[in-house]
Amino acid sequence: MFIHDLKPNKQKKRKTVGRGNGSGHGTFSGRGGKGQKARSGGSKGLKGGSFEGGQTPLMRKMPKLGGFTNPNTKKYKAINFLSLEKHFKEGETVDQKSLYEKGLIKKRNQRIKILGKGKLTKKIIIALPISKQAAKQLKK
């Protein structure tokens, strides 16, 4: 490419609107007939936004406030007899350290509660909080 081959970019001329019918963009100035879009300031706002053709917009139907979450809630990781039966051998102790090592919990200091889904056939030492139903099953 040489310097004498360079040409300026082709620029599109801006549409001149509302300068008489001879221009081709007179009378309605490319806005069509009557209606909301033909008026000044009559645009519907953002695309996919709040205007829904006169129907109450979804964002106005939604509640303003999103409720309340208690910052002091204690969340427990539930572990059932099924998983204890599967991962522990006879005579082993079930505590946080052993559960973490076997991959049943992801954090070492996680709160845990043993629930009674399934059956325990092995004798295991449990050193964690147990639900009432699980305690009944253990006594049986």
C-alpha positions in Angstrom: 0.0 0.0 0.0 1.3 3.4 -0.9 0.3 6.8 0.4 -1.3 7.8 -2.9 -3.6 4.8 -2.6 -5.2 6.0 0.6 -8.8 7.3 0.4 -11.0 8.9 3.1 -13.6 6.6 4.8 -17.1 6.7 3.2 -19.2 8.6 5.7 -23.0 8.3 5.8 -24.8 11.6 5.7 -27.1 12.2 8.7 -30.8 12.0 7.8 -32.2 15.5 7.8 -35.8 15.3 9.0 -38.7 17.8 9.0 -37.5 20.1 6.3 -40.5 19.9 4.0 -42.1 17.3 1.7 -39.6 17.8 -1.0 -36.8 16.3 1.1 -38.8 13.0 1.4 -38.8 13.4 5.2 -41.5 16.0 5.7 -44.9 16.0 7.3 -44.5 13.1 9.8 -40.7 13.1 9.6 -40.3 9.3 9.5 -42.3 8.8 12.6 -45.3 7.3 10.9 -48.9 8.3 11.8 -50.3 9.1 15.2 -49.6 7.3 18.4 -47.3 7.2 21.4 -44.1 6.8 19.3 -45.0 9.7 17.0 -45.0 12.2 19.9 -42.0 13.8 21.5 -40.9 11.9 24.6 -43.1 9.0 23.6 -40.4 6.3 23.6 -41.1 3.2 25.7 -37.9 3.4 27.7 -35.2 0.7 27.8 -35.5 -2.3 25.6 -36.9 -5.2 27.7 -37.5 -2.7 30.5 -40.4 -1.6 32.5 -43.1 -0.9 29.8 -45.4 -3.8 29.0 -48.0 -2.2 26.8 -50.1 -0.8 29.6 -50.1 -4.0 31.7 -48.7 -3.4 35.2 -45.0 -4.1 34.8 -43.5 -7.1 36.6 -41.2 -4.9 38.7 -44.2 -3.1 40.1 -45.9 -6.3 41.0 -42.9 -7.5 43.0 -42.8 -6.7 46.7 -40.5 -3.8 47.6 -38.7 -5.4 50.5 -37.2 -8.8 50.5 -38.0 -10.1 54.0 -35.6 -10.7 56.7 -32.7 -13.1 57.3 -31.6 -13.7 60.9 -27.8 -13.2 61.1 -27.7 -15.4 64.2 -29.1 -18.6 62.7 -27.2 -21.8 63.3 -27.0 -23.9 60.2 -26.4 -27.6 60.7 -25.1 -30.2 58.2 -27.4 -33.2 58.4 -25.8 -36.6 58.3 -28.0 -39.7 58.1 -27.4 -43.3 59.4 -27.2 -44.3 55.7 -24.0 -42.5 55.1 -22.6 -43.5 58.5 -23.3 -47.2 57.6 -21.6 -46.7 54.3 -18.4 -44.9 55.4 -17.6 -46.2 58.9 -16.4 -49.6 60.1 -17.3 -51.5 63.3 -16.1 -49.8 66.5 -15.0 -46.5 64.8 -15.8 -43.1 66.4 -17.9 -40.6 64.6 -16.8 -37.1 65.3 -16.0 -34.0 63.3 -12.4 -35.0 62.5 -13.4 -38.4 61.2 -16.3 -37.0 59.1 -13.9 -34.4 57.5 -11.4 -37.1 56.7 -14.0 -39.3 55.1 -15.3 -36.3 53.0 -18.8 -36.2 54.5 -18.3 -32.6 55.5 -16.4 -29.8 53.7 -15.3 -27.6 56.7 -13.7 -28.8 59.9 -15.6 -26.6 62.2 -19.1 -27.2 60.6 -22.1 -27.8 62.9 -23.3 -31.4 62.5 -26.4 -33.3 63.5 -27.0 -37.0 63.1 -30.5 -37.9 61.7 -32.2 -41.3 61.7 -32.7 -42.0 58.0 -31.7 -45.6 57.2 -30.5 -48.3 59.6 -27.3 -48.8 61.6 -26.2 -52.4 61.8 -22.6 -51.8 63.0 -21.6 -50.7 66.5 -20.2 -47.2 66.1 -19.3 -44.6 68.8 -21.1 -41.3 68.0 -19.7 -38.2 69.6 -22.1 -35.6 68.0 -25.6 -34.3 68.6 -28.4 -36.7 67.6 -32.0 -36.1 66.6 -34.8 -37.6 68.8 -35.8 -40.0 66.1 -32.2 -41.2 65.6 -31.8 -41.7 69.4 -35.0 -43.8 69.4 -33.6 -46.0 66.6 -30.3 -46.4 68.5 -32.1 -47.6 71.6 -34.0 -50.2 69.6 
